[in-house]
Amino acid sequence: MSLFTSIYYAGVVVCGILGAEKSIRQKQFFSHSLLTAFWMAFGGGIIRDIMLLQRIPVVLTFECLPDVIIAELSAGIYYVIHRDAPLNRTAKGLVGFFDASSLGTFISIGIEASLTSGFPPCLAWFSGVVTALGGGILTDFLCGTPIPKILKSNISYRVITIIGCIFYSYSRPYNNEKNIQIIVILYTLLVNTAYSQYIRRNTLKKTCCHPLLGILLSQLNTPHWASIIIILIKIHQNQKAFGSHIACQTAVLYSLKFWKNRSVLFHKLLQM
């Protein structure tokens, strides 16, 4: 299983949990939680396929059966454990982190689907927005959230998504798919993590962020990634979150084999 596939399935798990959480807030039954989990995970893709690409939704094919099972299992497990306070706090922290990292994969899936169907970049970016945000908005409707509240909620998350979609769709003709996917995932991960750290004080997301940054950067086929690692090390010097020292070392070690001037890396590593 590739790194991108792993991040995608992590996103499916997160969508299942978020859908169940919305249903639980409305004090709905278990079956309603499973329904909202399905639409949270795949609603954006269904809207994209029917309204934009005019085809049978991919999620309704046999190939996507494992994806549906994963989303429903995630929702069912969360429905059972959500009353346990420690488990609930841990689950929400991990959900925030994986939601930030998987957003880029949903953007990529939506835009690649439209580009493959012959859409120009000026329309392909909208397909990415629908894929990434459609499920959440649709789930809010299912849970009875008032329209004014839906329009006012998660503004920063939607702006981050729209910017990522526009960048992906207009950069795709000049980059291979793998590179542009990594860049967009890095963008969504870094910006959402920074927002959570300085606005919501979610230190767990920041601590988990560094290892994944190293793994993603090591996959980039570009000479500029080394300078980004240096920036990451500089950022680390001001980190106070528990576990960030080990996390940053992990990020650097993952990228070690791609570093040309290894003496510089070891020097930086020893200074951490």
C-alpha positions as CSV (number, residue, x, y, z in Angstrom):
1,M,0.0,0.0,0.0
2,S,1.4,3.4,-1.0
3,L,1.7,6.4,1.2
4,F,-1.0,8.2,-0.6
5,T,-3.4,5.2,-0.3
6,S,-2.7,5.1,3.4
7,I,-3.5,8.8,3.8
8,Y,-6.6,8.4,1.8
9,Y,-7.9,5.5,4.0
10,A,-7.0,7.5,7.1
11,G,-9.2,10.2,5.6
12,V,-12.1,7.8,5.1
13,V,-11.8,6.7,8.8
14,V,-11.8,10.4,9.8
15,C,-14.9,11.1,7.7
16,G,-16.7,8.2,9.3
17,I,-15.9,9.4,12.8
18,L,-16.8,13.0,12.0
19,G,-20.1,11.9,10.4
20,A,-21.0,9.9,13.5
21,E,-20.0,12.7,15.8
22,K,-22.4,15.1,14.0
23,S,-25.2,12.6,14.4
24,I,-24.4,12.0,18.1
25,R,-24.5,15.8,18.8
26,Q,-28.1,15.7,17.4
27,K,-28.8,12.7,19.8
28,Q,-29.7,10.5,16.8
29,F,-29.8,6.7,16.7
30,F,-27.0,4.3,15.7
31,S,-28.4,3.8,12.2
32,H,-28.4,7.6,11.6
33,S,-24.7,7.7,12.6
34,L,-23.9,5.1,9.9
35,L,-25.9,7.1,7.4
36,T,-24.2,10.4,8.1
37,A,-20.8,8.6,8.1
38,F,-21.4,7.4,4.6
39,W,-22.4,10.8,3.3
40,M,-19.6,12.5,5.1
41,A,-17.0,10.2,3.5
42,F,-18.5,9.9,0.0
43,G,-21.1,12.6,-0.4
44,G,-18.7,15.0,-2.2
45,G,-17.7,12.4,-4.6
46,I,-21.3,11.4,-5.4
47,I,-22.2,15.0,-6.0
48,R,-19.2,15.4,-8.3
49,D,-19.9,12.3,-10.3
50,I,-23.6,13.0,-10.8
51,M,-23.7,16.8,-11.2
52,L,-20.3,17.5,-12.9
53,L,-19.0,14.4,-14.5
54,Q,-22.5,12.9,-15.3
55,R,-21.6,9.3,-14.5
56,I,-22.5,6.6,-12.1
57,P,-20.9,7.4,-8.7
58,V,-17.7,5.5,-8.2
59,V,-18.6,4.7,-4.6
60,L,-21.6,2.6,-5.8
61,T,-19.3,0.2,-7.7
62,F,-17.9,-3.0,-6.2
63,E,-14.4,-1.7,-6.2
64,C,-15.3,0.9,-3.5
65,L,-16.9,-1.6,-1.1
66,P,-13.9,-1.8,1.2
67,D,-13.9,2.0,1.4
68,V,-17.6,2.0,2.5
69,I,-16.9,-0.8,5.1
70,I,-14.0,1.1,6.6
71,A,-16.1,4.3,6.9
72,E,-19.0,2.4,8.5
73,L,-16.8,0.5,10.9
74,S,-15.1,3.7,12.0
75,A,-18.5,5.3,12.7
76,G,-19.7,2.3,14.6
77,I,-16.6,2.0,16.8
78,Y,-16.7,5.7,17.6
79,Y,-20.4,5.5,18.4
80,V,-19.5,2.9,21.0
81,I,-16.5,4.6,22.6
82,H,-17.5,8.2,22.5
83,R,-18.8,8.1,26.0
84,D,-15.4,7.2,27.3
85,A,-13.8,10.6,27.9
86,P,-10.0,9.7,27.5
87,L,-10.7,7.7,24.4
88,N,-12.8,10.4,23.0
89,R,-10.2,13.1,23.5
90,T,-7.5,10.9,21.9
91,A,-9.8,10.1,19.0
92,K,-10.6,13.8,18.4
93,G,-6.9,14.8,18.5
94,L,-6.0,12.1,15.9
95,V,-9.0,13.0,13.8
96,G,-7.8,16.6,13.6
97,F,-4.4,15.6,12.5
98,F,-5.5,13.1,9.8
99,D,-8.2,15.4,8.6
100,A,-5.5,18.0,7.8
101,S,-3.3,15.5,6.0
102,S,-6.0,13.7,4.1
103,L,-7.6,16.9,2.8
104,G,-5.0,17.0,0.1
105,T,-5.8,13.5,-1.1
106,F,-9.5,14.3,-1.6
107,I,-8.5,17.5,-3.5
108,S,-6.3,15.4,-5.7
109,I,-9.0,12.7,-6.3
110,G,-11.6,15.3,-7.3
111,I,-9.4,17.3,-9.7
112,E,-7.7,14.2,-11.3
113,A,-11.2,12.8,-12.0
114,S,-12.3,16.0,-13.8
115,L,-9.0,16.4,-15.7
116,T,-9.2,12.8,-16.9
117,S,-12.7,13.5,-18.2
118,G,-11.4,16.5,-20.2
119,F,-12.3,19.4,-17.9
120,P,-10.1,22.5,-18.2
121,P,-8.3,23.8,-15.1
122,C,-10.8,26.6,-14.7
123,L,-13.5,24.0,-14.0
124,A,-11.4,21.2,-12.5
125,W,-10.6,23.2,-9.3
126,F,-14.4,23.3,-8.6
127,S,-14.5,19.5,-8.8
128,G,-11.9,19.3,-6.1
129,V,-13.8,21.7,-3.9
130,V,-17.0,19.7,-4.3
131,T,-15.2,16.4,-3.5
132,A,-13.4,17.8,-0.5
133,L,-16.2,19.9,1.1
134,G,-19.5,18.4,-0.3
135,G,-19.7,15.6,2.1
136,G,-19.4,17.8,5.2
137,I,-22.0,20.3,4.0
138,L,-24.4,17.6,3.0
139,T,-24.0,15.9,6.4
140,D,-24.9,19.2,8.1
141,F,-28.1,19.3,6.1
142,L,-28.9,15.7,7.2
143,C,-28.4,16.6,10.8
144,G,-30.7,19.6,10.6
145,T,-28.2,22.3,10.9
146,P,-29.7,25.7,9.9
147,I,-28.4,27.1,6.6
148,P,-27.0,30.3,8.1
149,K,-24.9,28.3,10.5
150,I,-23.7,26.0,7.7
151,L,-22.6,29.0,5.7
152,K,-20.7,30.6,8.6
153,S,-19.0,27.4,9.9
154,N,-15.4,26.2,9.0
155,I,-14.6,29.3,6.9
156,S,-10.9,28.9,7.3
157,Y,-11.0,25.2,6.4
158,R,-13.0,26.1,3.2
159,V,-10.6,28.9,2.2
160,I,-7.6,26.5,2.7
161,T,-9.4,24.0,0.5
162,I,-10.3,26.4,-2.3
163,I,-6.7,27.8,-2.5
164,G,-5.3,24.2,-2.6
165,C,-7.7,23.3,-5.4
166,I,-6.9,26.3,-7.5
167,F,-3.1,25.7,-7.0
168,Y,-3.5,22.0,-7.9
169,S,-5.6,22.5,-11.0
170,Y,-3.3,25.2,-12.5
171,S,0.0,23.6,-11.5
172,R,-0.9,20.1,-12.7
173,P,-0.1,20.6,-16.4
174,Y,3.5,21.6,-15.4
175,N,4.2,18.9,-12.7
176,N,3.8,15.1,-12.5
177,E,0.9,13.8,-10.4
178,K,3.0,12.5,-7.6
179,N,4.8,15.8,-7.0
180,I,1.8,18.0,-7.0
181,Q,-0.1,15.6,-4.7
182,I,2.7,15.8,-2.2
183,I,2.9,19.6,-2.4
184,V,-0.9,20.0,-1.8
185,I,-0.8,17.5,1.1
186,L,2.1,19.4,2.6
187,Y,0.2,22.6,2.1
188,T,-3.0,21.4,3.8
189,L,-1.1,19.7,6.6
190,L,1.1,22.7,7.4
191,V,-1.6,25.4,7.2
192,N,-4.2,23.4,9.1
193,T,-1.6,22.5,11.8
194,A,-0.6,26.1,12.2
195,Y,-4.2,27.2,12.5
196,S,-4.9,24.5,15.2
197,Q,-1.7,25.4,17.1
198,Y,-2.1,29.1,17.3
199,I,-5.9,29.4,17.3
200,R,-7.2,26.1,18.8
201,R,-4.1,25.1,20.7
202,N,-4.2,21.5,19.4
203,T,-0.6,20.4,20.3
204,L,-1.2,16.8,19.5
205,K,-1.7,17.6,15.8
206,K,1.5,19.6,15.7
207,T,3.5,16.8,17.4
208,C,2.2,14.2,14.9
209,C,2.9,16.6,12.0
210,H,6.7,16.4,12.0
211,P,7.2,12.7,11.1
212,L,4.7,12.9,8.3
213,L,6.3,16.0,6.9
214,G,9.6,14.1,6.7
215,I,8.1,11.2,4.9
216,L,6.3,13.4,2.4
217,L,9.4,15.6,1.8
218,S,11.5,12.5,1.1
219,Q,9.1,11.6,-1.7
220,L,9.5,14.9,-3.5
221,N,11.5,14.8,-6.8
222,T,12.7,18.4,-6.5
223,P,16.0,20.0,-5.4
224,H,14.2,22.5,-3.2
225,W,13.1,20.0,-0.5
226,A,16.4,20.3,1.4
227,S,15.8,23.9,2.1
228,I,12.4,23.1,3.5
229,I,14.0,20.6,5.9
230,I,16.3,23.4,7.2
231,I,13.2,25.5,7.8
232,L,11.6,22.6,9.7
233,I,14.6,22.3,11.9
234,K,14.6,26.1,12.6
235,I,10.9,25.9,13.5
236,H,11.7,23.1,15.9
237,Q,14.0,25.3,17.9
238,N,11.0,27.3,19.1
239,Q,8.8,24.2,19.7
240,K,7.5,23.6,23.3
241,A,5.1,20.8,22.6
242,F,5.8,17.5,24.2
243,G,7.4,15.1,21.9
244,S,8.3,17.6,19.2
245,H,12.1,17.0,19.6
246,I,11.8,13.3,18.8
247,A,9.2,14.0,16.1
248,C,11.5,16.5,14.3
249,Q,14.5,14.1,14.5
250,T,12.3,11.4,12.9
251,A,11.4,13.8,10.1
252,V,15.1,14.5,9.4
253,L,16.1,10.9,9.5
254,Y,13.4,9.9,7.0
255,S,14.9,12.4,4.6
256,L,18.5,11.5,5.3
257,K,19.1,9.3,2.2
258,F,18.0,12.1,-0.1
259,W,20.4,14.7,1.3
260,K,23.4,15.5,-0.9
261,N,25.5,17.3,1.7
262,R,25.1,14.9,4.6
263,S,27.7,16.5,6.8
264,V,25.4,19.6,7.0
265,L,22.5,17.4,8.0
266,F,24.4,15.7,10.7
267,H,25.7,19.0,12.0
268,K,22.1,20.4,12.2
269,L,20.9,17.1,13.8
270,L,23.5,17.3,16.5
271,Q,22.5,20.9,17.3
272,M,18.8,19.9,18.0
